[in-house]
């Protein structure tokens, strides 16, 4: 089991109101330069919010939600400062209630 950290906000905020794509592209470029494996993912309508232990986070976040999930706590802390109006948290997965930490409930495009 691993610990996953996340920032969570409405789809509109993350994708329309903030330059999130630019932030993630820059982070991806930085990782390539360091030859570091990617440890962050953007997930539309994250399925982990359906776990009973995530009910409070789901209730606080306008829907549809988007999460940026990472195994790097420092990256998520930095994103919280950069994006400002997001919820942060963590969860353990895989588990009985969260079998796939990166699963999405969004229909495939």
ABEGO torsion letter per residue (X at the ends): XBBBBBBBBBAAAAAAABBAAAAAAAAAAAAAAAGBBBABBBBBGBAAAABAAAAAAAAABBOBBBBBBBABAAAAAAAAAAAGBBBBBBBBOBBAABABAABBABBBX
